[in-house]
């Protein structure tokens, strides 16, 4: 009888031990599965966010300096996601598509842009702010060097400035085309002051300065020739002086300039 009790106790002990082991393994697997799903969601959200930043700058991006950094981060995130995904083939296809998009032509910088609405400019400026924050995060994580970050940040600053001057440049070009040279010259002069005041050293900035100089020169050349051939040059010289009391910088930048009387 005691032997039967011992055997029974031993069997119960084994059953309990097996139950504990099975329960522990099941709990461990459930925890690993939960962690894996959390990592999947985290990486997927990160990849989607970076892709959104890249797509959001597509129409105004004339230099790959920032998108190259973003694409590298995007692909690294997707490759990390492959190690946690149940469908790695889908991730590979997404990487291949991203590489094709990366090789696509960039937007061309132009000094005769189309006009952006207030909503469009606000949207792009918001995107630029978010990209700048992401670049700062990548710099702090050591993914890009300080000099590379500075170059990327300067490009973000340039895009922001170019968006700010968009409406005035479009209006100045339109006035120039329509023959309203006095207002065109006023606007070109204000835009030039903003371009020269910034510390951003970008090739687009130099191209814009060269373009505006040529426009102002084209406006002034006929007047200079007229002065040289005039009997009373003093009167014509007085007409060359723009009355900025009538059209201040703030008014010009708001696009509310009217032709001075």
C-alpha positions as CSV (number, residue, x, y, z in Angstrom):
1,X,0.0,0.0,0.0
2,X,2.7,2.5,0.8
3,X,4.4,1.6,-2.4
4,X,1.2,2.4,-4.3
5,X,0.9,5.8,-2.6
6,X,4.5,6.6,-3.5
7,X,3.9,5.7,-7.1
8,X,0.8,7.8,-7.2
9,X,2.6,10.8,-5.7
10,X,5.4,10.3,-8.1
11,X,3.0,10.2,-11.1
12,X,1.2,13.4,-9.8
13,X,4.5,15.1,-9.3
14,X,5.6,14.3,-12.9
15,X,2.2,15.5,-14.2
16,X,2.5,18.8,-12.3
17,X,6.1,19.2,-13.5
18,X,5.1,18.5,-17.1
19,X,2.2,21.0,-16.8
20,X,4.6,23.6,-15.4
21,X,7.1,23.1,-18.2
22,X,4.4,23.1,-20.9
23,X,2.8,26.2,-19.4
24,X,6.1,28.0,-19.1
25,X,7.0,27.2,-22.7
26,X,3.6,28.3,-23.9
27,X,3.9,31.6,-22.0
28,X,7.4,32.1,-23.4
29,X,6.2,31.5,-26.9
30,X,3.3,33.9,-26.4
31,X,5.6,36.5,-25.0
32,X,8.1,36.1,-27.9
33,X,5.2,36.3,-30.4
34,X,3.9,39.5,-28.7
35,X,7.4,41.0,-28.8
36,X,7.8,40.0,-32.4
37,X,4.5,41.6,-33.4
38,X,5.4,44.7,-31.5
39,X,8.7,44.9,-33.3
40,X,7.0,44.4,-36.6
41,X,4.6,47.2,-36.0
42,X,7.3,49.5,-34.7
43,X,9.5,48.9,-37.8
44,X,6.6,49.1,-40.2
45,X,5.4,52.4,-38.8
46,X,9.0,53.7,-39.0
47,X,9.3,52.7,-42.6
48,X,5.9,54.1,-43.5
49,X,6.8,57.4,-41.8
50,X,10.2,57.7,-43.7
51,X,8.5,56.8,-47.0
52,X,5.9,59.5,-46.4
53,X,8.7,62.1,-45.8
54,X,10.3,61.1,-49.1
55,X,7.1,61.2,-51.1
56,X,6.1,64.5,-49.5
57,X,9.2,66.3,-50.8
58,X,9.1,64.8,-54.2
59,X,7.6,67.8,-56.1
60,X,10.0,70.4,-54.6
61,X,13.2,68.2,-54.2
62,X,15.9,69.3,-56.6
63,X,18.8,67.7,-54.8
64,X,19.2,64.2,-53.5
65,X,21.3,65.1,-50.5
66,X,18.4,64.7,-48.0
67,X,16.5,61.9,-49.8
68,X,19.6,59.8,-50.1
69,X,19.9,59.8,-46.3
70,X,16.2,59.1,-45.9
71,X,16.3,56.2,-48.5
72,X,19.3,54.6,-46.6
73,X,17.3,54.8,-43.4
74,X,14.2,53.5,-45.1
75,X,16.0,50.5,-46.6
76,X,17.8,49.7,-43.4
77,X,14.5,49.7,-41.6
78,X,12.9,47.4,-44.2
79,X,15.8,44.9,-44.0
80,X,15.5,44.9,-40.2
81,X,11.7,44.3,-40.7
82,X,12.5,41.3,-42.9
83,X,14.0,39.5,-39.8
84,X,10.7,39.9,-37.9
85,X,8.2,39.6,-40.7
86,X,6.1,36.5,-41.7
87,X,6.2,37.7,-45.3
88,X,9.8,38.7,-46.2
89,X,9.0,38.4,-49.9
90,X,6.7,41.4,-49.6
91,X,9.4,43.4,-47.9
92,X,11.9,42.5,-50.7
93,X,9.4,43.8,-53.3
94,X,9.0,47.0,-51.3
95,X,12.8,47.5,-51.2
96,X,13.0,46.9,-55.0
97,X,10.3,49.5,-55.6
98,X,12.0,52.0,-53.4
99,X,15.3,51.5,-55.3
100,X,13.5,52.2,-58.6
101,X,11.9,55.4,-57.1
102,X,15.3,56.5,-55.8
103,X,16.8,56.3,-59.3
104,X,13.9,58.5,-60.7
105,X,14.7,62.0,-61.9
106,X,14.5,64.8,-59.4
107,X,12.4,67.9,-59.8
108,X,14.3,70.6,-61.8
109,X,15.2,73.9,-60.1
110,X,13.7,76.8,-62.0
111,X,13.7,80.5,-61.5
112,X,10.3,80.7,-63.2
113,X,8.2,78.5,-60.8
114,X,4.5,78.1,-60.7
115,X,2.7,79.7,-57.8
116,X,2.0,77.6,-54.7
117,X,-1.2,78.3,-52.7
118,X,-1.0,79.2,-49.1
119,X,-2.2,75.7,-48.2
120,X,0.5,74.1,-50.4
121,X,3.2,76.2,-48.8
122,X,2.0,75.5,-45.3
123,X,1.9,71.8,-46.1
124,X,5.5,71.8,-47.5
125,X,6.8,73.8,-44.6
126,X,5.3,71.3,-42.2
127,X,6.9,68.5,-44.0
128,X,10.3,70.2,-44.0
129,X,10.0,70.7,-40.3
130,X,9.3,67.0,-39.7
131,X,12.2,66.0,-42.0
132,X,14.5,68.4,-40.1
133,X,13.5,66.7,-36.8
134,X,14.1,63.2,-38.3
135,X,17.6,64.3,-39.6
136,X,18.4,65.6,-36.1
137,X,17.3,62.2,-34.6
138,X,19.6,60.4,-37.1
139,X,22.4,62.7,-36.2
140,X,22.0,62.0,-32.5
141,X,21.9,58.2,-33.3
142,X,25.2,58.5,-35.2
143,X,23.7,57.6,-38.5
144,X,25.1,60.7,-40.3
145,X,28.1,62.9,-39.5
146,X,27.8,66.4,-38.2
147,X,29.0,67.9,-41.6
148,X,26.5,65.8,-43.5
149,X,23.8,66.8,-41.2
150,X,24.7,70.5,-41.6
151,X,24.6,70.2,-45.4
152,X,21.2,68.5,-45.3
153,X,19.9,71.1,-42.8
154,X,21.1,73.9,-45.1
155,X,19.2,72.4,-48.0
156,X,16.1,72.2,-45.8
157,X,16.5,75.8,-44.9
158,X,17.0,76.7,-48.6
159,X,13.7,75.0,-49.6
160,X,11.9,76.8,-46.8
161,X,13.3,80.2,-48.0
162,X,12.5,79.4,-51.7
163,X,8.9,78.5,-50.7
164,X,8.7,81.8,-48.8
165,X,9.8,83.8,-51.9
166,X,7.7,81.8,-54.3
167,X,4.7,84.1,-54.6
168,X,6.8,87.3,-54.9
169,X,9.0,85.7,-57.6
170,X,6.0,84.5,-59.6
171,X,4.4,88.0,-59.3
172,X,7.7,89.7,-60.3
173,X,8.0,87.5,-63.4
174,X,4.4,88.1,-64.3
175,X,4.9,91.9,-64.0
176,X,8.1,91.7,-66.0
177,X,6.3,89.8,-68.8
178,X,3.3,92.2,-68.8
179,X,5.6,95.2,-69.0
180,X,5.0,96.6,-65.5
181,X,8.7,97.1,-65.0
182,X,8.6,99.4,-62.0
183,X,6.7,96.9,-59.8
184,X,8.8,94.0,-61.2
185,X,12.0,95.9,-60.3
186,X,10.7,96.6,-56.8
187,X,9.8,92.9,-56.2
188,X,13.1,91.7,-57.7
189,X,15.0,94.0,-55.4
190,X,13.2,92.8,-52.3
191,X,13.8,89.2,-53.3
192,X,17.4,89.9,-53.9
193,X,17.8,91.4,-50.4
194,X,16.4,88.2,-48.9
195,X,18.7,86.0,-51.0
196,X,21.8,88.1,-50.0
197,X,20.8,88.3,-46.4
198,X,20.8,84.6,-45.8
199,X,23.9,82.6,-44.9
200,X,22.8,79.5,-46.8
201,X,25.4,78.6,-49.4
202,X,23.6,76.6,-52.0
203,X,24.0,76.5,-55.8
204,X,20.3,77.2,-56.2
205,X,20.7,80.5,-54.3
206,X,23.6,81.6,-56.6
207,X,21.5,80.7,-59.6
208,X,18.6,82.7,-58.3
209,X,20.8,85.7,-57.6
210,X,22.3,85.5,-61.1
211,X,18.8,85.3,-62.6
212,X,17.4,88.3,-60.7
213,X,20.5,90.3,-61.5
214,X,19.9,89.6,-65.2
215,X,16.3,90.6,-64.8
216,X,17.1,93.9,-63.1
217,X,19.8,94.6,-65.6
218,X,17.3,94.0,-68.5
219,X,14.9,96.5,-66.8
220,X,17.5,99.2,-66.2
221,X,19.4,98.9,-69.5
222,X,16.8,100.8,-71.7
223,X,16.5,103.5,-69.1
224,X,20.3,103.9,-68.8
225,X,20.5,104.2,-72.6
226,X,17.7,106.7,-72.6
227,X,19.6,108.8,-70.0
228,X,22.7,108.7,-72.1
229,X,20.8,110.1,-75.0
230,X,18.6,112.5,-73.2
231,X,18.9,116.3,-73.2
232,X,17.8,116.5,-69.5
233,X,19.3,113.3,-67.9
234,X,18.6,114.6,-64.4
235,X,14.8,114.1,-64.8
236,X,15.2,110.5,-66.1
237,X,17.7,109.7,-63.2
238,X,15.0,110.8,-60.7
239,X,12.6,108.4,-62.3
240,X,15.0,105.5,-61.7
241,X,14.8,106.0,-57.9
242,X,12.1,103.7,-56.5
243,X,9.9,105.2,-53.9
244,X,9.9,102.5,-51.2
245,X,7.8,104.7,-48.9
246,X,4.9,103.9,-51.2
247,X,5.8,100.2,-51.5
248,X,7.5,98.9,-48.4
249,X,9.2,95.5,-48.2
250,X,6.4,94.1,-46.1
251,X,3.8,95.1,-48.7
252,X,5.9,93.7,-51.5
253,X,6.4,90.4,-49.7
254,X,2.6,90.2,-49.1
255,X,2.0,90.5,-52.8
256,X,-0.1,93.6,-52.4
257,X,2.0,96.0,-54.4
258,X,0.3,98.4,-56.8
259,X,2.0,100.4,-59.5
260,X,3.3,103.6,-57.9
261,X,1.7,106.7,-59.3
